[in-house]
Amino acid sequence: MERELWRLVDVTKALSASRDIETILASIADGVLSLLEADMVAVVAHDERRQPTLRLERTANGKPPTGAFSRTLIDQVLTTGEPVFVLDTDLVDTVRSQSIQSLRLRTVVCAPLRAQGEIHGVLYAHSTNPLNAFTDLTRKLFLAFCDHASIAIDNARLYAMSITDPMSRLYNHAYCLRRLDEEIGRARRYKRTVGFLLLDIDHFKQINDRYGHRTGDAVIHAVASVLWATTRRSDIPARYGGDEFAVVMPEIGDDSDRPPSKIVAERIRSSVGALELDNLRLTGSVGIATYPADGRYEETCWELIERADRALYRAKELGRDQVCVATAAAAP
C-alpha cells in the first residue's frame, strides 16, 4: 500500500509541473499507465466548443493508438457522471457490452474528470492481461488521481483563458508584452535575436462602418487564422488591440541582406491580401523591428516596440499594404 501511495504522489507532482493543457494530458496518461500498470489509457476532454473529444490515447507498449477501447463505457460516464469500475469482466454480467467482449477486456476503470461541479472530461484505462487485473486498491488510487487530474486540467483551462483574446483566440496584449520582455531578457543573456512585428488591418474602421461589426469580427477571425498559419510554433501571435496584431519571434536571426523577420512579414501580408470575405478585399500594413539594434543589447522592450510602431506608421504613410523594417534608432 505504501509503495502505491508514493507512486500516486510522484505522478500527481508531474501534473503541477506545467500549465499547458496538452502537456498535462500527456502527464495524466503516463501517470495512469504507471499507477495502474494498465495496457491502455484514453483521455476525453472538452474542446474549444465545449464538446467532449478524444484528446489522447496511449498504450503501455508504446505502439501507435488504434482506438481499441470501450466507447460505450466512456459515453455512459459522460451521460451519468458516475464512475464505472469493472474489476473482472468474467464476474460482472451487466457490463458485457459488445465493445468489451470484442476487445477481450479483463478489467476496466472509467471516471469523470470533474471540477467545480462540472464534468469536463473522462479518464479511461483497461487491461487485457489477467495478471494485471485491477483491484479495489486500484479503484481508490484511480479516483484519487482523477481528482488531481481534474484540478490540473481546470487550472490549465483558466490559465489559457487568462492569456487568450476571446474574439481572435490569439494571445492577448498583456501576455504578448510579458513574453516579449522575457524573450529580450533571454536574447540579451545568450546574445540571440528577437523579432517584433506589428500588423494593422488597412481601413478597418471603414469596413466596420460600411459592412457592420459582424463583418468586422469576421475579418478579425480571418486575420487571426492567417497568423496561426504563417508563424512558427515558437512564435507568439497576439491581438495587440482593436485591428492591430503583433507577433513575437524568438531567435529569428538577423541577415542584413534578407532579414528573416521581413520574410515572415511579407508572408503574412500576402496571406492577408489573399483572404476572400464576401468579395471584401483586405490588405494589411506591417512594421517590424529586430533586437538588438546594431548590437545594442541594452535596448528595452518598449524601445523595440517603439521602433516597430514607427516602421508600421511609415508603411501606412507610403500607401499601406506593405512591409517596413525599422531602423536602429528609435527617434523619428
Buried (B, 14 or more C-beta within 10 A) or exposed (E): EEEBEEBBEEBBEBBEEBBEBEBBBBBBBBBBBBBBBBBBBBBBBBEEEEEBEBBBBBBBEEEEEEEBBBBBBBBBBBEEBEBBBBBEBEEEEEBEBEBBEEBEBBBBBBBBBBBEEEBBBBBBBBBBEEEBBBEEEBBEBBBBBBBBBBBBBBBBBEBBEEBBBEEBBBBBBEBBBBBBBBBBEEBBEEEBBBBBBBBBBBBBEEBBEEBEEEBBEBBBEBBBBBBEEBBEEEBBBBBBEEBBBBBBBBBBBBEEEEBBBBBBBBBBBBBBBEBEBEEBEBBBBBBBBBBBBEEEEEBEBEBBBBBBBBBBBBBBEEEBBBBBBBBEEBEE
